[in-house]
Amino acid sequence: MALQWRWDEKCGEAVLVQNNEDKTREFTLNLYTGNAYLIMISEYEENGENMYNLYSFWADKKHMENCLGLSKGYDNIYTGYQTFSKFRLDMEKCRYWKQIAPAIKKAFPDIAIELY
């Protein structure tokens, strides 16, 4: 499956915190729906150009549960040196917010979730 999204399909943001040695960095990832359950994109400017990197995506509900370590035999791929500290979901644009919000809360009990 090739991921596809439109830039006007932004449906939220997530704050990712990474701890490397003695340095803590915080990133804001923009969330999109496109042809997946959720697509996480890091957007930035470099040398005057808009750039982006695909951080992660969830193809469907099962894939989300596997990535979050909610399925038997799977570990949360977003823990260790990194974690999410906040998720903001637009209830109008995020088709699966009713499934995503409880899964995020279960995977990250201390996370702040904002629905707007």
PEUR-V150156 format. One record per residue. N is the residue number from 0. RES is the residue in three letters. SS is DSSP state (a for helix, b for strand, c for the rest). BURIAL is + if it has 9 or more other ideal C-beta (glycine too) atoms within 8 Angstrom, else -. Layout:
BEGIN
n=<N:N>
res=<RES:RES>
ss=<SS:SS>
burial=<BURIAL:BURIAL>
END
This chain:
BEGIN
n=<0:1:2:3:4:5:6:7:8:9:10:11:12:13:14:15:16:17:18:19:20:21:22:23:24:25:26:27:28:29:30:31:32:33:34:35:36:37:38:39:40:41:42:43:44:45:46:47:48:49:50:51:52:53:54:55:56:57:58:59:60:61:62:63:64:65:66:67:68:69:70:71:72:73:74:75:76:77:78:79:80:81:82:83:84:85:86:87:88:89:90:91:92:93:94:95:96:97:98:99:100:101:102:103:104:105:106:107:108:109:110:111:112:113:114:115>
res=<MET:ALA:LEU:GLN:TRP:ARG:TRP:ASP:GLU:LYS:CYS:GLY:GLU:ALA:VAL:LEU:VAL:GLN:ASN:ASN:GLU:ASP:LYS:THR:ARG:GLU:PHE:THR:LEU:ASN:LEU:TYR:THR:GLY:ASN:ALA:TYR:LEU:ILE:MET:ILE:SER:GLU:TYR:GLU:GLU:ASN:GLY:GLU:ASN:MET:TYR:ASN:LEU:TYR:SER:PHE:TRP:ALA:ASP:LYS:LYS:HIS:MET:GLU:ASN:CYS:LEU:GLY:LEU:SER:LYS:GLY:TYR:ASP:ASN:ILE:TYR:THR:GLY:TYR:GLN:THR:PHE:SER:LYS:PHE:ARG:LEU:ASP:MET:GLU:LYS:CYS:ARG:TYR:TRP:LYS:GLN:ILE:ALA:PRO:ALA:ILE:LYS:LYS:ALA:PHE:PRO:ASP:ILE:ALA:ILE:GLU:LEU:TYR>
ss=<c:c:c:c:c:c:a:a:a:b:b:b:b:b:b:b:b:b:b:b:c:c:b:b:b:b:b:b:b:b:b:b:c:c:c:c:c:b:b:b:b:b:b:b:b:b:c:c:b:b:b:b:b:b:b:b:b:b:c:c:a:a:a:a:a:a:a:b:c:c:c:c:c:c:c:b:c:c:c:c:c:b:b:b:b:b:b:b:b:c:c:c:c:c:c:c:a:a:a:a:a:a:a:a:a:a:a:c:c:c:c:b:b:b:b:c>
burial=<-:-:+:-:+:-:-:-:+:+:+:+:+:+:+:+:+:+:-:-:-:-:-:-:-:+:+:-:+:+:+:+:+:+:-:+:+:+:+:+:+:+:-:-:-:-:-:-:-:-:-:-:-:+:-:-:+:+:-:-:+:-:+:+:+:+:+:+:+:+:-:-:-:+:-:+:-:+:-:-:-:+:-:+:+:+:+:+:+:+:-:-:+:+:-:+:+:-:+:+:+:-:+:+:+:+:+:+:-:-:+:-:+:-:-:->
END
